[in-house]
Amino acid sequence: MPKLKSRGRKKNNKITIVLDVKEYEQLLEDLEELDAIRAYDEAKESGGRAIPFDQAIKEIRQSRK
């Protein structure tokens, strides 16, 4: 867990957070992973059929024409 440093004053329940660049990049990576997990969970819950990746790409490209 990154060390958070707040600066400035609280105003309207907002504060400024200062993060190290590496910590910020890690947070972004974690958010991307969480987004992928949520998308996977939604796909599993939808009950749709699974198709091979190559077929999915082909269908997406055809739908864009």
KELO-863460 format. One line per field, with one value per atom (N, C-alpha, C): residue number from 1; residue in three letters; x, y, z. Coordinates in Angstrom, 1 decimal, padded with zeros to 4 digits. Each point is the difference from the previous one (the first is absolute). Layout:
BEGIN
nr <- NUM  ...
rest <- ALA  ...
x <- X  ...
y <- Y  ...
z <- Z  ...
//
This chain:
BEGIN
nr <- 1  1  1  2  2  2  3  3  3  4  4  4  5  5  5  6  6  6  7  7  7  8  8  8  9  9  9  10  10  10  11  11  11  12  12  12  13  13  13  14  14  14  15  15  15  16  16  16  17  17  17  18  18  18  19  19  19  20  20  20  21  21  21  22  22  22  23  23  23  24  24  24  25  25  25  26  26  26  27  27  27  28  28  28  29  29  29  30  30  30  31  31  31  32  32  32  33  33  33  34  34  34  35  35  35  36  36  36  37  37  37  38  38  38  39  39  39  40  40  40  41  41  41  42  42  42  43  43  43  44  44  44  45  45  45  46  46  46  47  47  47  48  48  48  49  49  49  50  50  50  51  51  51  52  52  52  53  53  53  54  54  54  55  55  55  56  56  56  57  57  57  58  58  58  59  59  59  60  60  60  61  61  61  62  62  62  63  63  63  64  64  64  65  65  65
rest <- MET  MET  MET  PRO  PRO  PRO  LYS  LYS  LYS  LEU  LEU  LEU  LYS  LYS  LYS  SER  SER  SER  ARG  ARG  ARG  GLY  GLY  GLY  ARG  ARG  ARG  LYS  LYS  LYS  LYS  LYS  LYS  ASN  ASN  ASN  ASN  ASN  ASN  LYS  LYS  LYS  ILE  ILE  ILE  THR  THR  THR  ILE  ILE  ILE  VAL  VAL  VAL  LEU  LEU  LEU  ASP  ASP  ASP  VAL  VAL  VAL  LYS  LYS  LYS  GLU  GLU  GLU  TYR  TYR  TYR  GLU  GLU  GLU  GLN  GLN  GLN  LEU  LEU  LEU  LEU  LEU  LEU  GLU  GLU  GLU  ASP  ASP  ASP  LEU  LEU  LEU  GLU  GLU  GLU  GLU  GLU  GLU  LEU  LEU  LEU  ASP  ASP  ASP  ALA  ALA  ALA  ILE  ILE  ILE  ARG  ARG  ARG  ALA  ALA  ALA  TYR  TYR  TYR  ASP  ASP  ASP  GLU  GLU  GLU  ALA  ALA  ALA  LYS  LYS  LYS  GLU  GLU  GLU  SER  SER  SER  GLY  GLY  GLY  GLY  GLY  GLY  ARG  ARG  ARG  ALA  ALA  ALA  ILE  ILE  ILE  PRO  PRO  PRO  PHE  PHE  PHE  ASP  ASP  ASP  GLN  GLN  GLN  ALA  ALA  ALA  ILE  ILE  ILE  LYS  LYS  LYS  GLU  GLU  GLU  ILE  ILE  ILE  ARG  ARG  ARG  GLN  GLN  GLN  SER  SER  SER  ARG  ARG  ARG  LYS  LYS  LYS
x <- 000.9  -000.9  000.9  -000.3  000.9  -000.2  001.0  -000.1  -000.6  -001.1  -000.7  000.4  000.3  000.3  -001.0  -000.7  -000.9  000.6  -000.3  000.5  -001.1  000.1  -001.0  -001.1  -001.1  -001.1  -001.1  -000.8  -001.2  -001.0  -000.6  -001.0  -001.1  -001.2  -001.1  000.3  000.6  000.3  001.0  000.8  001.0  001.4  000.9  001.4  000.9  001.2  001.1  000.8  000.2  000.8  001.3  001.1  001.3  000.5  000.2  000.5  001.3  000.8  001.2  -000.4  000.7  -000.4  -000.2  000.9  -000.1  -001.3  -000.3  -001.3  -001.2  000.1  -001.1  -000.2  001.2  -000.1  -000.5  000.3  -000.5  -001.5  -000.5  -001.4  -000.7  000.5  -000.6  000.0  001.1  000.0  -001.1  -000.1  -001.0  -001.4  -000.2  -001.4  -000.3  001.0  -000.2  -000.3  000.7  -000.2  -001.4  -000.4  -001.3  -001.1  000.2  -000.9  -000.2  001.2  -000.1  -000.7  000.2  -000.7  -001.5  -000.4  -001.4  -000.6  000.7  -000.5  -000.2  001.0  -000.1  -001.2  -000.2  -001.1  -001.4  -000.1  -001.2  -000.2  001.0  -000.1  -000.4  000.5  -000.4  -001.5  -000.4  -001.4  -001.0  000.5  -001.0  -000.5  000.8  -000.4  000.1  000.7  000.3  000.9  000.1  000.9  001.4  000.9  001.5  000.4  000.8  000.5  001.5  000.7  001.4  000.4  001.1  000.5  000.0  000.6  000.1  -001.3  -001.0  -001.3  -000.7  000.3  -000.6  000.6  001.3  000.6  -000.6  -000.1  -000.6  -001.4  -000.8  -001.4  000.0  000.9  000.1  000.3  001.0  000.5  -001.1  -000.8  -001.1  -001.1  -000.2  -001.1  000.3  001.3  000.5  -000.1  -000.2  000.0  -001.3
y <- -001.2  001.2  001.2  001.0  001.1  001.0  000.7  001.0  001.2  000.5  001.1  001.3  001.0  001.3  001.0  000.6  001.0  001.4  000.8  001.4  001.0  001.1  001.0  -000.2  000.7  000.0  -000.8  -000.6  -000.6  001.1  -000.2  000.9  -000.8  000.2  -000.8  -001.5  -000.5  -001.4  -000.5  000.9  -000.3  000.3  -000.9  000.2  -000.3  000.4  -000.2  -001.2  -000.9  -001.2  000.0  -000.2  -000.1  -001.4  -000.6  -001.4  000.0  -001.0  -000.2  -000.5  000.2  -000.4  -001.5  -000.7  -001.5  -000.5  000.7  -000.4  000.4  001.1  000.4  -001.0  -000.4  -000.9  -001.4  -000.4  -001.3  000.1  001.2  000.2  -000.2  000.6  -000.1  -001.4  -000.8  -001.4  -000.8  000.3  -000.7  000.3  001.3  000.3  -000.7  -000.1  -000.7  -001.5  -000.6  -001.4  -000.1  000.9  -000.1  000.1  000.9  000.2  -001.3  -000.6  -001.3  -001.1  000.0  -001.0  000.2  001.3  000.3  -000.3  000.2  -000.3  -001.5  -000.8  -001.4  -000.5  000.5  -000.4  000.3  001.2  000.3  -000.9  -000.4  -000.9  -001.4  -000.4  -001.3  000.0  001.1  000.1  000.1  000.5  000.2  -001.3  -001.1  -001.3  -000.1  000.9  -000.1  -001.1  -000.3  -001.1  000.5  -000.8  000.3  -000.2  000.9  -000.3  000.3  -000.6  000.2  001.4  000.5  001.3  000.5  -000.9  000.4  000.3  -000.9  000.2  001.3  000.3  001.3  001.2  000.0  001.1  000.1  -001.1  000.0  000.6  -000.4  000.5  001.5  000.4  001.5  000.8  -000.5  000.7  000.1  -001.1  000.0  001.0  000.1  000.8  001.5  000.3  001.4  000.5  -000.9  000.4  000.6
z <- 000.0  000.0  000.0  -000.9  -000.1  001.2  000.4  001.0  -000.6  000.6  -000.6  000.9  -000.7  000.6  -000.4  000.9  -000.4  000.2  -000.9  000.0  -000.1  000.5  -000.1  001.0  -000.2  000.9  -000.6  000.9  -000.4  -000.4  -001.2  -000.4  -000.7  000.5  -000.6  -000.1  001.1  000.1  -001.1  -000.5  -001.0  000.6  -000.3  000.4  -001.1  000.1  -001.0  000.5  -000.9  000.3  -000.8  000.6  -000.7  000.0  -001.2  -000.1  -000.8  000.4  -000.8  -001.4  -001.0  -001.4  -000.1  000.6  000.0  000.7  001.1  000.7  -000.9  -000.7  -000.9  -001.1  -000.6  -001.1  000.4  001.3  000.5  000.2  000.5  000.2  -001.4  -001.0  -001.4  -000.4  000.2  -000.4  000.7  001.3  000.8  -000.4  -000.4  -000.5  -001.3  -000.9  -001.3  000.3  000.9  000.3  000.6  000.9  000.6  -001.1  -000.9  -001.1  -000.9  -000.2  -000.8  000.8  001.3  000.8  000.0  000.1  000.0  -001.4  -001.1  -001.3  -000.1  000.5  000.0  000.8  001.2  000.8  -000.7  -000.6  -000.8  -001.1  -000.7  -001.1  000.4  001.2  000.5  000.4  000.6  000.5  -001.1  -001.2  -001.1  -000.6  000.2  -000.5  -001.5  -000.6  -001.5  -000.3  -001.3  -000.4  -000.2  000.3  -000.2  -001.5  -000.5  -001.4  000.1  -001.0  000.0  -000.3  000.5  -000.1  -001.5  -000.9  -001.4  -000.6  000.4  -000.6  000.6  001.2  000.6  -000.7  -000.3  -000.7  -001.4  -000.7  -001.3  000.0  001.0  000.1  000.3  000.8  000.4  -001.3  -000.7  -001.2  -001.1  -000.1  -001.0  000.5  001.2  000.5  -000.1  -000.2  -000.1  -001.5  -000.9  -001.4  -000.4
//
